[in-house]
Amino acid sequence: MGSLAYDITLANNQLTLSNVYTPKDNGKTTTHISVADAQTLKPISYTSDRKETKLNLDFTDPITGNYYSKKTKKDKKLKLNPTEPFIDFNWTDHMIGTLPLDVGYKARFFQFYYNDESKVLTEPYSVKEVKSFSYYSPRTGKHDTWLVTVSEESTGAVYNYIIDKKGPPTLATRNVDG
């Protein structure tokens, strides 16, 4: 479908995650930039520029921002009040690798995702199971890993992460079931 490039930088105790999606047909590039506290992953800001929308959020209390529809040419000022502590959806895959994983580990967390057509701001996810797992890569050989099964509670989707026990904490692959 296209290519996705990630870049994570650290400066002033803040992590910045930029991801850029470029479609195979060289259509409109989509850019997302999420800034979070380097120690806690607490969101600081988020910007996106997509084919039909632009979104800017400041994760203050309440969250403030601007949603712009390129289709309707309308701006919408945002003031959002989620009820649970959360992480920005862009950091979820990376956050899984930083958890204190061990056989039997369980956890529940909320992911923030703004959708202008929904009143739901956060969605619950559960770490359902963690297993010790041996993964073989044709390029790098055998790896001792964690197989982490995460459930998206609202949809029932299941994500399986394979996280290297000895590698960088954010090294993960994700397979989706359900």
C-alpha positions, 0 to 999 in steps of 0.5 A, spaced: 500 500 500 505 504 501 511 506 505 511 508 513 517 511 516 518 512 523 523 517 527 524 518 534 528 523 537 530 525 544 531 533 546 529 537 553 526 530 556 521 530 551 520 524 545 518 526 539 515 521 534 514 522 527 511 518 522 510 519 515 506 515 510 507 515 503 502 511 498 505 507 493 501 511 488 505 517 490 498 520 493 498 525 499 503 523 504 500 523 511 504 526 517 503 525 524 508 528 530 507 526 537 511 529 543 511 526 549 514 526 556 520 522 556 520 519 563 512 517 563 510 518 555 504 523 558 502 526 551 504 533 550 502 535 543 500 532 537 499 534 530 497 531 523 496 532 516 492 527 512 489 527 505 482 530 508 484 533 515 489 537 519 489 536 527 493 540 532 492 538 540 495 540 546 495 535 552 493 541 557 488 540 562 483 540 558 486 538 552 485 544 547 486 544 539 484 545 532 481 540 527 480 542 520 476 539 514 480 540 508 473 537 504 468 542 508 474 548 509 471 549 516 475 550 522 473 547 529 476 549 536 477 543 540 476 543 548 476 535 550 476 532 557 478 525 557 476 521 564 482 516 564 489 517 564 491 515 557 497 515 552 497 518 545 495 512 540 502 513 536 506 511 542 502 504 543 506 500 539 513 503 543 510 503 550 508 495 549 516 494 549 517 498 555 512 494 560 515 490 565 514 484 561 514 477 565 510 470 564 503 472 566 504 479 566 497 483 565 495 490 565 490 495 562 491 502 559 487 507 555 489 509 548 487 516 546 485 517 539 481 523 536 476 522 531 471 528 529 465 523 528 466 520 535 465 522 542 469 517 545 476 519 546 479 513 550 479 506 548 481 501 553 486 495 551 488 489 556 495 485 556 492 479 556 498 474 556 505 474 556 509 468 554 516 466 553 517 465 546 523 463 541 523 467 535 527 465 529 529 471 524 532 468 517 537 475 517 539 475 525 538 468 527 534 466 534 532 471 539 529 470 546 523 474 546 516 475 549 510 474 546 505 479 548 497 478 547 494 485 547 486 486 546 482 492 544 477 491 548 471 495 544 472 491 538 475 485 540 481 485 536 487 482 538 494 484 537 500 479 538 507 483 539 514 479 539 519 483 543 526 481 543 528 480 551 535 483 549 534 488 544 532 495 545 525 496 549 521 498 543 523 493 538 517 490 536 513 486 531 505 486 531 501 481 528 493 483 528 488 477 529 480 478 529 
